[in-house]
């Protein structure tokens, strides 16, 4: 790999990333990382990761696509013009955990109105804390499971809203790992029901009893 003017001229493999500390900088504080799929003749993408934050600077050659392993999970959706959170010239979107939660869960164990009614790109991060605030941390339920999830170094997981879950349904083959059945969204219908999507049928939402035991797939954002 060609180095920059500060002298990066070679990379080594560690933790499934090719890495090289820049010359003149304390090793580990400012690394170049190359995404690796360990395939011969694969065009790899390079990004700069600052050790003190999640900030990233993609290279001009970087290609991030639906289904790619990325930042703790799998790219599930890339924001398009008109989506909440879309920024022209930048790449943002949704990352799904690579697998469902191990057990089916209820939305909550009883009737409770949480005001978690939003449904647009990014709304999972609005709804999830509303649900946890209203329902507490005594019982295990879908939003709490996502809120407390720690996976691959990330702990900012959310229960997707209906809009986000619909986007995941549309990209379900590329994302992978989905079962033929219903998944919870974080979007509430009323005190007794919240919206699900049946991945065996379509992206259409269904108002389901909050006490129903249903599959859960957590998301985060990039």
PyMOL CGO cylinders between C-alpha atoms (Angstrom):
from pymol import cmd
from pymol.cgo import CYLINDER

trace = [
    CYLINDER, 0.00, 0.00, 0.00, 1.36, 3.45, -0.82, 0.3, 1, 1, 1, 1, 1, 1,
    CYLINDER, 1.36, 3.45, -0.82, 2.20, 5.51, 2.25, 0.3, 1, 1, 1, 1, 1, 1,
    CYLINDER, 2.20, 5.51, 2.25, 1.26, 9.09, 3.01, 0.3, 1, 1, 1, 1, 1, 1,
    CYLINDER, 1.26, 9.09, 3.01, 3.82, 11.85, 3.48, 0.3, 1, 1, 1, 1, 1, 1,
    CYLINDER, 3.82, 11.85, 3.48, 4.29, 10.83, 7.11, 0.3, 1, 1, 1, 1, 1, 1,
    CYLINDER, 4.29, 10.83, 7.11, 5.67, 7.46, 6.08, 0.3, 1, 1, 1, 1, 1, 1,
    CYLINDER, 5.67, 7.46, 6.08, 3.07, 4.69, 6.20, 0.3, 1, 1, 1, 1, 1, 1,
    CYLINDER, 3.07, 4.69, 6.20, 4.52, 2.13, 3.80, 0.3, 1, 1, 1, 1, 1, 1,
    CYLINDER, 4.52, 2.13, 3.80, 3.45, -1.29, 5.08, 0.3, 1, 1, 1, 1, 1, 1,
    CYLINDER, 3.45, -1.29, 5.08, 0.67, -3.01, 6.95, 0.3, 1, 1, 1, 1, 1, 1,
    CYLINDER, 0.67, -3.01, 6.95, 0.41, -6.04, 9.23, 0.3, 1, 1, 1, 1, 1, 1,
    CYLINDER, 0.41, -6.04, 9.23, -2.58, -8.23, 10.09, 0.3, 1, 1, 1, 1, 1, 1,
    CYLINDER, -2.58, -8.23, 10.09, -4.13, -8.06, 13.56, 0.3, 1, 1, 1, 1, 1, 1,
    CYLINDER, -4.13, -8.06, 13.56, -7.66, -8.96, 14.64, 0.3, 1, 1, 1, 1, 1, 1,
    CYLINDER, -7.66, -8.96, 14.64, -8.76, -9.38, 11.02, 0.3, 1, 1, 1, 1, 1, 1,
    CYLINDER, -8.76, -9.38, 11.02, -7.60, -5.86, 10.12, 0.3, 1, 1, 1, 1, 1, 1,
    CYLINDER, -7.60, -5.86, 10.12, -4.42, -4.77, 8.39, 0.3, 1, 1, 1, 1, 1, 1,
    CYLINDER, -4.42, -4.77, 8.39, -2.85, -2.10, 10.57, 0.3, 1, 1, 1, 1, 1, 1,
    CYLINDER, -2.85, -2.10, 10.57, 0.21, 0.17, 10.61, 0.3, 1, 1, 1, 1, 1, 1,
    CYLINDER, 0.21, 0.17, 10.61, 1.00, 2.98, 13.06, 0.3, 1, 1, 1, 1, 1, 1,
    CYLINDER, 1.00, 2.98, 13.06, 2.14, 6.17, 11.39, 0.3, 1, 1, 1, 1, 1, 1,
    CYLINDER, 2.14, 6.17, 11.39, 5.80, 7.07, 11.66, 0.3, 1, 1, 1, 1, 1, 1,
    CYLINDER, 5.80, 7.07, 11.66, 6.50, 9.55, 14.44, 0.3, 1, 1, 1, 1, 1, 1,
    CYLINDER, 6.50, 9.55, 14.44, 3.29, 8.73, 16.31, 0.3, 1, 1, 1, 1, 1, 1,
    CYLINDER, 3.29, 8.73, 16.31, 3.01, 6.51, 19.38, 0.3, 1, 1, 1, 1, 1, 1,
    CYLINDER, 3.01, 6.51, 19.38, 2.01, 3.05, 18.09, 0.3, 1, 1, 1, 1, 1, 1,
    CYLINDER, 2.01, 3.05, 18.09, -1.68, 2.37, 18.52, 0.3, 1, 1, 1, 1, 1, 1,
    CYLINDER, -1.68, 2.37, 18.52, -2.77, 6.00, 18.74, 0.3, 1, 1, 1, 1, 1, 1,
    CYLINDER, -2.77, 6.00, 18.74, -3.34, 6.59, 15.06, 0.3, 1, 1, 1, 1, 1, 1,
    CYLINDER, -3.34, 6.59, 15.06, -3.67, 3.51, 12.89, 0.3, 1, 1, 1, 1, 1, 1,
    CYLINDER, -3.67, 3.51, 12.89, -4.50, 2.83, 9.30, 0.3, 1, 1, 1, 1, 1, 1,
    CYLINDER, -4.50, 2.83, 9.30, -6.90, -0.08, 9.09, 0.3, 1, 1, 1, 1, 1, 1,
    CYLINDER, -6.90, -0.08, 9.09, -7.76, -2.00, 5.98, 0.3, 1, 1, 1, 1, 1, 1,
    CYLINDER, -7.76, -2.00, 5.98, -10.98, -3.98, 5.88, 0.3, 1, 1, 1, 1, 1, 1,
    CYLINDER, -10.98, -3.98, 5.88, -10.09, -7.57, 5.12, 0.3, 1, 1, 1, 1, 1, 1,
    CYLINDER, -10.09, -7.57, 5.12, -12.19, -10.30, 3.59, 0.3, 1, 1, 1, 1, 1, 1,
    CYLINDER, -12.19, -10.30, 3.59, -9.10, -12.48, 3.17, 0.3, 1, 1, 1, 1, 1, 1,
    CYLINDER, -9.10, -12.48, 3.17, -9.69, -13.12, -0.51, 0.3, 1, 1, 1, 1, 1, 1,
    CYLINDER, -9.69, -13.12, -0.51, -7.08, -13.17, -3.25, 0.3, 1, 1, 1, 1, 1, 1,
    CYLINDER, -7.08, -13.17, -3.25, -7.37, -10.35, -5.79, 0.3, 1, 1, 1, 1, 1, 1,
    CYLINDER, -7.37, -10.35, -5.79, -9.99, -8.56, -3.70, 0.3, 1, 1, 1, 1, 1, 1,
    CYLINDER, -9.99, -8.56, -3.70, -10.05, -4.77, -3.89, 0.3, 1, 1, 1, 1, 1, 1,
    CYLINDER, -10.05, -4.77, -3.89, -9.72, -3.65, -0.28, 0.3, 1, 1, 1, 1, 1, 1,
    CYLINDER, -9.72, -3.65, -0.28, -10.92, -0.38, 1.22, 0.3, 1, 1, 1, 1, 1, 1,
    CYLINDER, -10.92, -0.38, 1.22, -8.84, 1.75, 3.55, 0.3, 1, 1, 1, 1, 1, 1,
    CYLINDER, -8.84, 1.75, 3.55, -10.04, 4.03, 6.31, 0.3, 1, 1, 1, 1, 1, 1,
    CYLINDER, -10.04, 4.03, 6.31, -8.39, 6.05, 9.08, 0.3, 1, 1, 1, 1, 1, 1,
    CYLINDER, -8.39, 6.05, 9.08, -9.65, 5.35, 12.59, 0.3, 1, 1, 1, 1, 1, 1,
    CYLINDER, -9.65, 5.35, 12.59, -8.69, 7.74, 15.39, 0.3, 1, 1, 1, 1, 1, 1,
    CYLINDER, -8.69, 7.74, 15.39, -8.06, 5.89, 18.64, 0.3, 1, 1, 1, 1, 1, 1,
    CYLINDER, -8.06, 5.89, 18.64, -9.87, 8.46, 20.78, 0.3, 1, 1, 1, 1, 1, 1,
    CYLINDER, -9.87, 8.46, 20.78, -13.16, 8.35, 18.90, 0.3, 1, 1, 1, 1, 1, 1,
    CYLINDER, -13.16, 8.35, 18.90, -15.29, 6.53, 16.34, 0.3, 1, 1, 1, 1, 1, 1,
    CYLINDER, -15.29, 6.53, 16.34, -14.52, 9.18, 13.72, 0.3, 1, 1, 1, 1, 1, 1,
    CYLINDER, -14.52, 9.18, 13.72, -13.50, 7.79, 10.38, 0.3, 1, 1, 1, 1, 1, 1,
    CYLINDER, -13.50, 7.79, 10.38, -12.22, 9.14, 7.08, 0.3, 1, 1, 1, 1, 1, 1,
    CYLINDER, -12.22, 9.14, 7.08, -13.08, 6.84, 4.15, 0.3, 1, 1, 1, 1, 1, 1,
    CYLINDER, -13.08, 6.84, 4.15, -10.72, 6.60, 1.24, 0.3, 1, 1, 1, 1, 1, 1,
    CYLINDER, -10.72, 6.60, 1.24, -11.94, 7.57, -2.21, 0.3, 1, 1, 1, 1, 1, 1,
    CYLINDER, -11.94, 7.57, -2.21, -11.84, 3.88, -3.16, 0.3, 1, 1, 1, 1, 1, 1,
    CYLINDER, -11.84, 3.88, -3.16, -13.86, 2.70, -0.18, 0.3, 1, 1, 1, 1, 1, 1,
    CYLINDER, -13.86, 2.70, -0.18, -16.94, 0.69, -1.08, 0.3, 1, 1, 1, 1, 1, 1,
    CYLINDER, -16.94, 0.69, -1.08, -19.45, -0.03, 1.67, 0.3, 1, 1, 1, 1, 1, 1,
    CYLINDER, -19.45, -0.03, 1.67, -22.43, -2.09, 0.56, 0.3, 1, 1, 1, 1, 1, 1,
    CYLINDER, -22.43, -2.09, 0.56, -25.48, -3.74, 2.05, 0.3, 1, 1, 1, 1, 1, 1,
    CYLINDER, -25.48, -3.74, 2.05, -24.43, -7.00, 3.68, 0.3, 1, 1, 1, 1, 1, 1,
    CYLINDER, -24.43, -7.00, 3.68, -20.78, -5.99, 4.31, 0.3, 1, 1, 1, 1, 1, 1,
    CYLINDER, -20.78, -5.99, 4.31, -19.40, -6.67, 7.81, 0.3, 1, 1, 1, 1, 1, 1,
    CYLINDER, -19.40, -6.67, 7.81, -18.87, -3.22, 9.32, 0.3, 1, 1, 1, 1, 1, 1,
    CYLINDER, -18.87, -3.22, 9.32, -18.45, -1.51, 12.70, 0.3, 1, 1, 1, 1, 1, 1,
    CYLINDER, -18.45, -1.51, 12.70, -19.75, -4.32, 14.87, 0.3, 1, 1, 1, 1, 1, 1,
    CYLINDER, -19.75, -4.32, 14.87, -22.37, -5.83, 12.59, 0.3, 1, 1, 1, 1, 1, 1,
    CYLINDER, -22.37, -5.83, 12.59, -23.57, -5.88, 8.99, 0.3, 1, 1, 1, 1, 1, 1,
    CYLINDER, -23.57, -5.88, 8.99, -24.51, -2.90, 6.81, 0.3, 1, 1, 1, 1, 1, 1,
    CYLINDER, -24.51, -2.90, 6.81, -28.31, -3.07, 6.66, 0.3, 1, 1, 1, 1, 1, 1,
    CYLINDER, -28.31, -3.07, 6.66, -29.22, 0.19, 4.94, 0.3, 1, 1, 1, 1, 1, 1,
    CYLINDER, -29.22, 0.19, 4.94, -27.43, 3.23, 3.51, 0.3, 1, 1, 1, 1, 1, 1,
    CYLINDER, -27.43, 3.23, 3.51, -29.29, 6.51, 3.79, 0.3, 1, 1, 1, 1, 1, 1,
    CYLINDER, -29.29, 6.51, 3.79, -30.62, 7.98, 0.56, 0.3, 1, 1, 1, 1, 1, 1,
    CYLINDER, -30.62, 7.98, 0.56, -31.56, 11.55, -0.33, 0.3, 1, 1, 1, 1, 1, 1,
    CYLINDER, -31.56, 11.55, -0.33, -34.74, 12.41, 1.54, 0.3, 1, 1, 1, 1, 1, 1,
    CYLINDER, -34.74, 12.41, 1.54, -34.02, 10.11, 4.49, 0.3, 1, 1, 1, 1, 1, 1,
    CYLINDER, -34.02, 10.11, 4.49, -33.63, 11.60, 7.93, 0.3, 1, 1, 1, 1, 1, 1,
    CYLINDER, -33.63, 11.60, 7.93, -29.89, 11.69, 8.64, 0.3, 1, 1, 1, 1, 1, 1,
    CYLINDER, -29.89, 11.69, 8.64, -28.84, 11.82, 4.99, 0.3, 1, 1, 1, 1, 1, 1,
    CYLINDER, -28.84, 11.82, 4.99, -25.90, 14.16, 4.32, 0.3, 1, 1, 1, 1, 1, 1,
    CYLINDER, -25.90, 14.16, 4.32, -24.84, 14.80, 0.73, 0.3, 1, 1, 1, 1, 1, 1,
    CYLINDER, -24.84, 14.80, 0.73, -21.31, 13.59, 0.09, 0.3, 1, 1, 1, 1, 1, 1,
    CYLINDER, -21.31, 13.59, 0.09, -21.21, 11.47, 3.24, 0.3, 1, 1, 1, 1, 1, 1,
    CYLINDER, -21.21, 11.47, 3.24, -22.13, 7.88, 3.93, 0.3, 1, 1, 1, 1, 1, 1,
    CYLINDER, -22.13, 7.88, 3.93, -24.41, 7.12, 6.87, 0.3, 1, 1, 1, 1, 1, 1,
    CYLINDER, -24.41, 7.12, 6.87, -26.89, 4.38, 7.59, 0.3, 1, 1, 1, 1, 1, 1,
    CYLINDER, -26.89, 4.38, 7.59, -27.94, 1.42, 9.67, 0.3, 1, 1, 1, 1, 1, 1,
    CYLINDER, -27.94, 1.42, 9.67, -25.88, -1.50, 10.93, 0.3, 1, 1, 1, 1, 1, 1,
    CYLINDER, -25.88, -1.50, 10.93, -27.71, -4.65, 12.02, 0.3, 1, 1, 1, 1, 1, 1,
    CYLINDER, -27.71, -4.65, 12.02, -26.33, -7.19, 14.44, 0.3, 1, 1, 1, 1, 1, 1,
    CYLINDER, -26.33, -7.19, 14.44, -25.30, -10.26, 12.44, 0.3, 1, 1, 1, 1, 1, 1,
    CYLINDER, -25.30, -10.26, 12.44, -27.76, -12.49, 14.32, 0.3, 1, 1, 1, 1, 1, 1,
    CYLINDER, -27.76, -12.49, 14.32, -31.05, -12.27, 16.19, 0.3, 1, 1, 1, 1, 1, 1,
    CYLINDER, -31.05, -12.27, 16.19, -31.17, -12.14, 19.96, 0.3, 1, 1, 1, 1, 1, 1,
    CYLINDER, -31.17, -12.14, 19.96, -30.96, -15.67, 21.36, 0.3, 1, 1, 1, 1, 1, 1,
    CYLINDER, -30.96, -15.67, 21.36, -34.50, -15.74, 22.75, 0.3, 1, 1, 1, 1, 1, 1,
    CYLINDER, -34.50, -15.74, 22.75, -37.84, -14.38, 21.63, 0.3, 1, 1, 1, 1, 1, 1,
    CYLINDER, -37.84, -14.38, 21.63, -38.95, -11.49, 23.81, 0.3, 1, 1, 1, 1, 1, 1,
    CYLINDER, -38.95, -11.49, 23.81, -42.04, -9.48, 24.65, 0.3, 1, 1, 1, 1, 1, 1,
    CYLINDER, -42.04, -9.48, 24.65, -42.22, -5.77, 23.81, 0.3, 1, 1, 1, 1, 1, 1,
    CYLINDER, -42.22, -5.77, 23.81, -43.20, -5.44, 27.48, 0.3, 1, 1, 1, 1, 1, 1,
    CYLINDER, -43.20, -5.44, 27.48, -44.85, -7.68, 30.03, 0.3, 1, 1, 1, 1, 1, 1,
    CYLINDER, -44.85, -7.68, 30.03, -48.06, -5.67, 30.40, 0.3, 1, 1, 1, 1, 1, 1,
    CYLINDER, -48.06, -5.67, 30.40, -49.99, -2.72, 29.00, 0.3, 1, 1, 1, 1, 1, 1,
    CYLINDER, -49.99, -2.72, 29.00, -47.99, 0.48, 29.15, 0.3, 1, 1, 1, 1, 1, 1,
    CYLINDER, -47.99, 0.48, 29.15, -48.02, 3.62, 27.01, 0.3, 1, 1, 1, 1, 1, 1,
    CYLINDER, -48.02, 3.62, 27.01, -44.46, 4.82, 26.40, 0.3, 1, 1, 1, 1, 1, 1,
    CYLINDER, -44.46, 4.82, 26.40, -44.91, 7.50, 23.69, 0.3, 1, 1, 1, 1, 1, 1,
    CYLINDER, -44.91, 7.50, 23.69, -42.39, 5.61, 21.53, 0.3, 1, 1, 1, 1, 1, 1,
    CYLINDER, -42.39, 5.61, 21.53, -44.30, 6.29, 18.32, 0.3, 1, 1, 1, 1, 1, 1,
    CYLINDER, -44.30, 6.29, 18.32, -41.63, 7.58, 15.93, 0.3, 1, 1, 1, 1, 1, 1,
    CYLINDER, -41.63, 7.58, 15.93, -40.87, 5.80, 12.66, 0.3, 1, 1, 1, 1, 1, 1,
    CYLINDER, -40.87, 5.80, 12.66, -38.17, 7.19, 10.33, 0.3, 1, 1, 1, 1, 1, 1,
    CYLINDER, -38.17, 7.19, 10.33, -34.45, 6.72, 9.81, 0.3, 1, 1, 1, 1, 1, 1,
    CYLINDER, -34.45, 6.72, 9.81, -32.78, 7.07, 13.20, 0.3, 1, 1, 1, 1, 1, 1,
    CYLINDER, -32.78, 7.07, 13.20, -35.98, 6.76, 15.22, 0.3, 1, 1, 1, 1, 1, 1,
    CYLINDER, -35.98, 6.76, 15.22, -34.86, 3.54, 16.89, 0.3, 1, 1, 1, 1, 1, 1,
    CYLINDER, -34.86, 3.54, 16.89, -32.51, 5.69, 18.96, 0.3, 1, 1, 1, 1, 1, 1,
    CYLINDER, -32.51, 5.69, 18.96, -35.46, 7.91, 19.93, 0.3, 1, 1, 1, 1, 1, 1,
    CYLINDER, -35.46, 7.91, 19.93, -37.91, 5.13, 20.77, 0.3, 1, 1, 1, 1, 1, 1,
    CYLINDER, -37.91, 5.13, 20.77, -35.60, 2.73, 22.62, 0.3, 1, 1, 1, 1, 1, 1,
    CYLINDER, -35.60, 2.73, 22.62, -34.71, 5.01, 25.58, 0.3, 1, 1, 1, 1, 1, 1,
    CYLINDER, -34.71, 5.01, 25.58, -38.35, 6.12, 25.84, 0.3, 1, 1, 1, 1, 1, 1,
    CYLINDER, -38.35, 6.12, 25.84, -39.41, 2.49, 26.23, 0.3, 1, 1, 1, 1, 1, 1,
    CYLINDER, -39.41, 2.49, 26.23, -36.72, 1.71, 28.79, 0.3, 1, 1, 1, 1, 1, 1,
    CYLINDER, -36.72, 1.71, 28.79, -37.53, 4.85, 30.78, 0.3, 1, 1, 1, 1, 1, 1,
    CYLINDER, -37.53, 4.85, 30.78, -41.23, 3.98, 30.89, 0.3, 1, 1, 1, 1, 1, 1,
    CYLINDER, -41.23, 3.98, 30.89, -40.85, 0.24, 31.50, 0.3, 1, 1, 1, 1, 1, 1,
    CYLINDER, -40.85, 0.24, 31.50, -37.80, 0.17, 33.78, 0.3, 1, 1, 1, 1, 1, 1,
    CYLINDER, -37.80, 0.17, 33.78, -35.12, -2.48, 34.13, 0.3, 1, 1, 1, 1, 1, 1,
    CYLINDER, -35.12, -2.48, 34.13, -36.84, -5.11, 36.26, 0.3, 1, 1, 1, 1, 1, 1,
    CYLINDER, -36.84, -5.11, 36.26, -38.00, -7.34, 33.41, 0.3, 1, 1, 1, 1, 1, 1,
    CYLINDER, -38.00, -7.34, 33.41, -36.21, -8.47, 30.25, 0.3, 1, 1, 1, 1, 1, 1,
    CYLINDER, -36.21, -8.47, 30.25, -37.95, -7.21, 27.10, 0.3, 1, 1, 1, 1, 1, 1,
    CYLINDER, -37.95, -7.21, 27.10, -37.00, -6.27, 23.55, 0.3, 1, 1, 1, 1, 1, 1,
    CYLINDER, -37.00, -6.27, 23.55, -35.95, -2.62, 23.96, 0.3, 1, 1, 1, 1, 1, 1,
    CYLINDER, -35.95, -2.62, 23.96, -34.04, -3.27, 27.18, 0.3, 1, 1, 1, 1, 1, 1,
    CYLINDER, -34.04, -3.27, 27.18, -32.23, -6.21, 25.58, 0.3, 1, 1, 1, 1, 1, 1,
    CYLINDER, -32.23, -6.21, 25.58, -31.02, -3.96, 22.77, 0.3, 1, 1, 1, 1, 1, 1,
    CYLINDER, -31.02, -3.96, 22.77, -30.25, -1.02, 25.06, 0.3, 1, 1, 1, 1, 1, 1,
    CYLINDER, -30.25, -1.02, 25.06, -27.98, -3.17, 27.25, 0.3, 1, 1, 1, 1, 1, 1,
    CYLINDER, -27.98, -3.17, 27.25, -26.41, -5.11, 24.39, 0.3, 1, 1, 1, 1, 1, 1,
    CYLINDER, -26.41, -5.11, 24.39, -22.62, -5.05, 24.06, 0.3, 1, 1, 1, 1, 1, 1,
    CYLINDER, -22.62, -5.05, 24.06, -21.27, -6.62, 20.88, 0.3, 1, 1, 1, 1, 1, 1,
    CYLINDER, -21.27, -6.62, 20.88, -17.94, -6.40, 19.08, 0.3, 1, 1, 1, 1, 1, 1,
    CYLINDER, -17.94, -6.40, 19.08, -16.86, -3.39, 21.10, 0.3, 1, 1, 1, 1, 1, 1,
    CYLINDER, -16.86, -3.39, 21.10, -20.09, -1.41, 20.64, 0.3, 1, 1, 1, 1, 1, 1,
    CYLINDER, -20.09, -1.41, 20.64, -22.78, -0.75, 23.25, 0.3, 1, 1, 1, 1, 1, 1,
    CYLINDER, -22.78, -0.75, 23.25, -25.04, 1.74, 21.44, 0.3, 1, 1, 1, 1, 1, 1,
    CYLINDER, -25.04, 1.74, 21.44, -27.53, -0.81, 20.06, 0.3, 1, 1, 1, 1, 1, 1,
    CYLINDER, -27.53, -0.81, 20.06, -31.19, 0.06, 19.56, 0.3, 1, 1, 1, 1, 1, 1,
    CYLINDER, -31.19, 0.06, 19.56, -34.48, -1.67, 18.81, 0.3, 1, 1, 1, 1, 1, 1,
    CYLINDER, -34.48, -1.67, 18.81, -35.28, -0.59, 15.21, 0.3, 1, 1, 1, 1, 1, 1,
    CYLINDER, -35.28, -0.59, 15.21, -38.39, 1.47, 14.55, 0.3, 1, 1, 1, 1, 1, 1,
    CYLINDER, -38.39, 1.47, 14.55, -40.91, 0.20, 12.02, 0.3, 1, 1, 1, 1, 1, 1,
    CYLINDER, -40.91, 0.20, 12.02, -39.33, 2.22, 9.16, 0.3, 1, 1, 1, 1, 1, 1,
    CYLINDER, -39.33, 2.22, 9.16, -35.90, 0.78, 9.92, 0.3, 1, 1, 1, 1, 1, 1,
    CYLINDER, -35.90, 0.78, 9.92, -37.24, -2.75, 10.31, 0.3, 1, 1, 1, 1, 1, 1,
    CYLINDER, -37.24, -2.75, 10.31, -38.97, -2.41, 6.94, 0.3, 1, 1, 1, 1, 1, 1,
    CYLINDER, -38.97, -2.41, 6.94, -35.65, -1.38, 5.35, 0.3, 1, 1, 1, 1, 1, 1,
    CYLINDER, -35.65, -1.38, 5.35, -34.06, -4.44, 6.93, 0.3, 1, 1, 1, 1, 1, 1,
    CYLINDER, -34.06, -4.44, 6.93, -36.80, -6.66, 5.54, 0.3, 1, 1, 1, 1, 1, 1,
    CYLINDER, -36.80, -6.66, 5.54, -36.17, -5.31, 2.04, 0.3, 1, 1, 1, 1, 1, 1,
    CYLINDER, -36.17, -5.31, 2.04, -32.44, -6.10, 2.41, 0.3, 1, 1, 1, 1, 1, 1,
    CYLINDER, -32.44, -6.10, 2.41, -32.91, -9.30, 4.42, 0.3, 1, 1, 1, 1, 1, 1,
    CYLINDER, -32.91, -9.30, 4.42, -31.14, -11.61, 1.97, 0.3, 1, 1, 1, 1, 1, 1,
    CYLINDER, -31.14, -11.61, 1.97, -27.96, -9.52, 1.86, 0.3, 1, 1, 1, 1, 1, 1,
    CYLINDER, -27.96, -9.52, 1.86, -28.00, -8.93, 5.63, 0.3, 1, 1, 1, 1, 1, 1,
    CYLINDER, -28.00, -8.93, 5.63, -28.61, -12.58, 6.38, 0.3, 1, 1, 1, 1, 1, 1,
    CYLINDER, -28.61, -12.58, 6.38, -29.61, -14.58, 9.43, 0.3, 1, 1, 1, 1, 1, 1,
    CYLINDER, -29.61, -14.58, 9.43, -33.30, -13.70, 9.56, 0.3, 1, 1, 1, 1, 1, 1,
    CYLINDER, -33.30, -13.70, 9.56, -35.86, -16.34, 10.40, 0.3, 1, 1, 1, 1, 1, 1,
    CYLINDER, -35.86, -16.34, 10.40, -39.28, -16.78, 8.82, 0.3, 1, 1, 1, 1, 1, 1,
    CYLINDER, -39.28, -16.78, 8.82, -41.36, -15.05, 11.44, 0.3, 1, 1, 1, 1, 1, 1,
    CYLINDER, -41.36, -15.05, 11.44, -42.25, -11.78, 13.12, 0.3, 1, 1, 1, 1, 1, 1,
    CYLINDER, -42.25, -11.78, 13.12, -39.78, -9.21, 14.47, 0.3, 1, 1, 1, 1, 1, 1,
    CYLINDER, -39.78, -9.21, 14.47, -40.42, -6.41, 16.92, 0.3, 1, 1, 1, 1, 1, 1,
    CYLINDER, -40.42, -6.41, 16.92, -40.08, -2.77, 16.01, 0.3, 1, 1, 1, 1, 1, 1,
    CYLINDER, -40.08, -2.77, 16.01, -39.72, -0.09, 18.66, 0.3, 1, 1, 1, 1, 1, 1,
    CYLINDER, -39.72, -0.09, 18.66, -42.73, 1.78, 17.26, 0.3, 1, 1, 1, 1, 1, 1,
    CYLINDER, -42.73, 1.78, 17.26, -45.72, 1.67, 19.58, 0.3, 1, 1, 1, 1, 1, 1,
    CYLINDER, -45.72, 1.67, 19.58, -49.30, 1.51, 18.34, 0.3, 1, 1, 1, 1, 1, 1,
    CYLINDER, -49.30, 1.51, 18.34, -51.12, 1.98, 21.65, 0.3, 1, 1, 1, 1, 1, 1,
    CYLINDER, -51.12, 1.98, 21.65, -50.88, 0.94, 25.30, 0.3, 1, 1, 1, 1, 1, 1,
    CYLINDER, -50.88, 0.94, 25.30, -51.47, -2.70, 24.42, 0.3, 1, 1, 1, 1, 1, 1,
    CYLINDER, -51.47, -2.70, 24.42, -49.86, -3.13, 21.00, 0.3, 1, 1, 1, 1, 1, 1,
    CYLINDER, -49.86, -3.13, 21.00, -46.67, -2.33, 19.08, 0.3, 1, 1, 1, 1, 1, 1,
    CYLINDER, -46.67, -2.33, 19.08, -45.76, -2.92, 15.44, 0.3, 1, 1, 1, 1, 1, 1,
    CYLINDER, -45.76, -2.92, 15.44, -44.11, -6.05, 14.10, 0.3, 1, 1, 1, 1, 1, 1,
    CYLINDER, -44.11, -6.05, 14.10, -43.11, -7.20, 10.62, 0.3, 1, 1, 1, 1, 1, 1,
    CYLINDER, -43.11, -7.20, 10.62, -43.51, -10.82, 9.58, 0.3, 1, 1, 1, 1, 1, 1,
    CYLINDER, -43.51, -10.82, 9.58, -40.35, -11.61, 7.59, 0.3, 1, 1, 1, 1, 1, 1,
    CYLINDER, -40.35, -11.61, 7.59, -42.08, -14.63, 6.06, 0.3, 1, 1, 1, 1, 1, 1,
    CYLINDER, -42.08, -14.63, 6.06, -44.71, -12.42, 4.42, 0.3, 1, 1, 1, 1, 1, 1,
    CYLINDER, -44.71, -12.42, 4.42, -43.88, -8.79, 3.56, 0.3, 1, 1, 1, 1, 1, 1,
    CYLINDER, -43.88, -8.79, 3.56, -42.66, -5.43, 4.87, 0.3, 1, 1, 1, 1, 1, 1,
    CYLINDER, -42.66, -5.43, 4.87, -46.21, -4.53, 5.93, 0.3, 1, 1, 1, 1, 1, 1,
    CYLINDER, -46.21, -4.53, 5.93, -46.53, -3.70, 9.62, 0.3, 1, 1, 1, 1, 1, 1,
    CYLINDER, -46.53, -3.70, 9.62, -48.81, -5.60, 11.97, 0.3, 1, 1, 1, 1, 1, 1,
    CYLINDER, -48.81, -5.60, 11.97, -50.14, -4.31, 15.29, 0.3, 1, 1, 1, 1, 1, 1,
    CYLINDER, -50.14, -4.31, 15.29, -49.26, -7.06, 17.78, 0.3, 1, 1, 1, 1, 1, 1,
    CYLINDER, -49.26, -7.06, 17.78, -49.87, -7.55, 21.49, 0.3, 1, 1, 1, 1, 1, 1,
    CYLINDER, -49.87, -7.55, 21.49, -46.89, -6.26, 23.47, 0.3, 1, 1, 1, 1, 1, 1,
    CYLINDER, -46.89, -6.26, 23.47, -46.87, -9.44, 25.55, 0.3, 1, 1, 1, 1, 1, 1,
    CYLINDER, -46.87, -9.44, 25.55, -46.25, -11.63, 22.47, 0.3, 1, 1, 1, 1, 1, 1,
    CYLINDER, -46.25, -11.63, 22.47, -42.90, -13.43, 22.39, 0.3, 1, 1, 1, 1, 1, 1,
    CYLINDER, -42.90, -13.43, 22.39, -41.30, -12.24, 19.16, 0.3, 1, 1, 1, 1, 1, 1,
    CYLINDER, -41.30, -12.24, 19.16, -37.89, -12.19, 17.48, 0.3, 1, 1, 1, 1, 1, 1,
    CYLINDER, -37.89, -12.19, 17.48, -35.52, -9.24, 17.94, 0.3, 1, 1, 1, 1, 1, 1,
    CYLINDER, -35.52, -9.24, 17.94, -32.65, -7.91, 15.78, 0.3, 1, 1, 1, 1, 1, 1,
    CYLINDER, -32.65, -7.91, 15.78, -30.68, -4.99, 17.24, 0.3, 1, 1, 1, 1, 1, 1,
    CYLINDER, -30.68, -4.99, 17.24, -29.26, -2.11, 15.19, 0.3, 1, 1, 1, 1, 1, 1,
    CYLINDER, -29.26, -2.11, 15.19, -26.82, 0.76, 15.53, 0.3, 1, 1, 1, 1, 1, 1,
    CYLINDER, -26.82, 0.76, 15.53, -25.88, 3.62, 13.20, 0.3, 1, 1, 1, 1, 1, 1,
    CYLINDER, -25.88, 3.62, 13.20, -22.86, 4.84, 11.27, 0.3, 1, 1, 1, 1, 1, 1,
]
cmd.load_cgo(trace, "trace")
